[in-house]
Amino acid sequence: MTRVAATKLRTTISDLLDRVVHHGERVAVERYGKPVAALVSPEDLELLEAIEDRMDIEAARQALGEPGRRSWDEIRAELALQDDRAV
């Protein structure tokens, strides 16, 4: 992975984008030697988003299976909310 200081990003962005787009490189942008951002190809971004979506779906499935889950009607009654759907 290529690393570039944030202070040099402005002067090298065109070259870095070419390397990401045409060669599939990933670029870590650093401040004080620590990564703060990254340049990745659209394909890498799509993959990361797909992985994140799967993780979110799995977390939701686990949460739905947890005991003690209450229905909207129970919560509404507990909070003394009106049913907007009835209006």
GROMACS elastic network, one bead per residue, 0.5 to 0.9 nm:
[ bonds ]
;  ai    aj funct       b0    kb
    1    25     6  0.66508   500
    1    26     6  0.54313   500
    1    27     6  0.58947   500
    1    28     6  0.70915   500
    2    16     6  0.88793   500
    2    25     6  0.72432   500
    2    26     6  0.63089   500
    2    28     6  0.62038   500
    2    29     6  0.86706   500
    3    26     6  0.85757   500
    3    27     6  0.55590   500
    3    29     6  0.59794   500
    3    30     6  0.69742   500
    3    35     6  0.83415   500
    4     7     6  0.82972   500
    4     8     6  0.67273   500
    4     9     6  0.67673   500
    4    12     6  0.87393   500
    4    27     6  0.71612   500
    4    28     6  0.62988   500
    4    29     6  0.50880   500
    4    30     6  0.60330   500
    4    31     6  0.88455   500
    5     8     6  0.54021   500
    5     9     6  0.65254   500
    5    28     6  0.84745   500
    5    29     6  0.57401   500
    5    31     6  0.60107   500
    5    32     6  0.77909   500
    5    33     6  0.74181   500
    5    35     6  0.88900   500
    6     9     6  0.50777   500
    6    10     6  0.78838   500
    6    29     6  0.56376   500
    6    30     6  0.55087   500
    6    31     6  0.57581   500
    6    32     6  0.87412   500
    6    36     6  0.86592   500
    7    10     6  0.70893   500
    7    11     6  0.85218   500
    7    30     6  0.86905   500
    7    31     6  0.79418   500
    8    11     6  0.56328   500
    8    12     6  0.63097   500
    8    13     6  0.83699   500
    9    12     6  0.51950   500
    9    13     6  0.54207   500
    9    16     6  0.84765   500
    9    29     6  0.76484   500
   10    13     6  0.56146   500
   10    14     6  0.85298   500
   11    14     6  0.78362   500
   11    15     6  0.88406   500
   12    15     6  0.55140   500
   12    16     6  0.60902   500
   12    17     6  0.86297   500
   13    17     6  0.59687   500
   13    18     6  0.85284   500
   14    17     6  0.52485   500
   14    18     6  0.63134   500
   14    19     6  0.87637   500
   15    18     6  0.51419   500
   15    19     6  0.63184   500
   15    20     6  0.87633   500
   16    19     6  0.50790   500
   16    20     6  0.62593   500
   16    21     6  0.86506   500
   16    25     6  0.85801   500
   16    27     6  0.73944   500
   16    39     6  0.82003   500
   17    20     6  0.50197   500
   17    21     6  0.60109   500
   17    22     6  0.83254   500
   17    27     6  0.89437   500
   17    39     6  0.76359   500
   17    40     6  0.87376   500
   17    41     6  0.88762   500
   18    21     6  0.51644   500
   18    22     6  0.56901   500
   18    23     6  0.75632   500
   19    22     6  0.54650   500
   19    23     6  0.51251   500
   19    24     6  0.66141   500
   19    25     6  0.57692   500
   19    26     6  0.82220   500
   19    27     6  0.87904   500
   20    23     6  0.56783   500
   20    26     6  0.60346   500
   20    27     6  0.74383   500
   20    39     6  0.70704   500
   20    40     6  0.61498   500
   20    41     6  0.57901   500
   21    24     6  0.57729   500
   21    25     6  0.76093   500
   21    40     6  0.81893   500
   21    41     6  0.59543   500
   21    42     6  0.83465   500
   22    25     6  0.81152   500
   24    40     6  0.76257   500
   24    41     6  0.63321   500
   24    44     6  0.87592   500
   25    39     6  0.84418   500
   25    40     6  0.71131   500
   25    41     6  0.77442   500
   26    38     6  0.70540   500
   26    39     6  0.58313   500
   26    40     6  0.50637   500
   26    41     6  0.74544   500
   26    44     6  0.89816   500
   27    37     6  0.84612   500
   27    38     6  0.54340   500
   27    40     6  0.67272   500
   28    35     6  0.59217   500
   28    36     6  0.74818   500
   28    37     6  0.60110   500
   28    39     6  0.65625   500
   28    40     6  0.89008   500
   29    33     6  0.89952   500
   29    34     6  0.81410   500
   29    35     6  0.55857   500
   29    36     6  0.58943   500
   29    37     6  0.51121   500
   29    38     6  0.56085   500
   29    39     6  0.76938   500
   30    33     6  0.54360   500
   30    36     6  0.54482   500
   30    37     6  0.70575   500
   30    38     6  0.87309   500
   31    34     6  0.53731   500
   31    35     6  0.64810   500
   31    36     6  0.65570   500
   32    35     6  0.84856   500
   35    38     6  0.77394   500
   40    43     6  0.80584   500
   40    44     6  0.60607   500
   40    45     6  0.65748   500
   41    44     6  0.52028   500
   41    45     6  0.63386   500
   41    46     6  0.87172   500
   42    46     6  0.61375   500
   42    47     6  0.86142   500
   43    46     6  0.51069   500
   43    47     6  0.62497   500
   43    48     6  0.86736   500
   44    47     6  0.50678   500
   44    48     6  0.61868   500
   44    49     6  0.86165   500
   45    48     6  0.50733   500
   45    49     6  0.61462   500
   45    50     6  0.85677   500
   46    49     6  0.50877   500
   46    50     6  0.60935   500
   46    51     6  0.86141   500
   47    50     6  0.50681   500
   47    51     6  0.62114   500
   47    52     6  0.85790   500
   48    51     6  0.51650   500
   48    52     6  0.61699   500
   48    53     6  0.86300   500
   49    53     6  0.60633   500
   49    54     6  0.86275   500
   50    53     6  0.50385   500
   50    54     6  0.62665   500
   50    55     6  0.86490   500
   51    54     6  0.51791   500
   51    55     6  0.62627   500
   51    56     6  0.86799   500
   52    55     6  0.50673   500
   52    56     6  0.61724   500
   52    57     6  0.86448   500
   53    56     6  0.50433   500
   53    57     6  0.61563   500
   53    58     6  0.86089   500
   54    57     6  0.50763   500
   54    58     6  0.61517   500
   54    59     6  0.85736   500
   55    58     6  0.51283   500
   55    59     6  0.61477   500
   55    60     6  0.85997   500
   56    59     6  0.50831   500
   56    60     6  0.61315   500
   56    61     6  0.86085   500
   57    60     6  0.50713   500
   57    61     6  0.61684   500
   57    62     6  0.86503   500
   58    61     6  0.50595   500
   58    62     6  0.62295   500
   58    63     6  0.85868   500
   59    62     6  0.51321   500
   59    63     6  0.61155   500
   59    64     6  0.86224   500
   60    64     6  0.60973   500
   60    65     6  0.86604   500
   61    64     6  0.51636   500
   61    65     6  0.64338   500
   61    66     6  0.89918   500
   62    65     6  0.52003   500
   62    66     6  0.65609   500
   63    66     6  0.52838   500
   63    67     6  0.88201   500
   63    69     6  0.86871   500
   64    67     6  0.83294   500
   64    69     6  0.73872   500
   65    69     6  0.81803   500
   66    69     6  0.65875   500
   70    73     6  0.81897   500
   70    74     6  0.62248   500
   70    75     6  0.68431   500
   71    74     6  0.52596   500
   71    75     6  0.64596   500
   71    76     6  0.86485   500
   72    75     6  0.51164   500
   72    76     6  0.59659   500
   72    77     6  0.84959   500
   73    76     6  0.50923   500
   73    77     6  0.61000   500
   73    78     6  0.85576   500
   73    83     6  0.87491   500
   74    77     6  0.51907   500
   74    78     6  0.61351   500
   74    79     6  0.86847   500
   75    78     6  0.50513   500
   75    79     6  0.62024   500
   75    80     6  0.83879   500
   75    81     6  0.84804   500
   76    79     6  0.52483   500
   76    80     6  0.58497   500
   76    81     6  0.50296   500
   76    82     6  0.72502   500
   76    83     6  0.77304   500
   77    81     6  0.63298   500
   77    82     6  0.82949   500
   78    81     6  0.78836   500
   81    84     6  0.87467   500
   82    85     6  0.87914   500
   82    86     6  0.85523   500
   83    86     6  0.56920   500
   83    87     6  0.75629   500
   84    87     6  0.56500   500
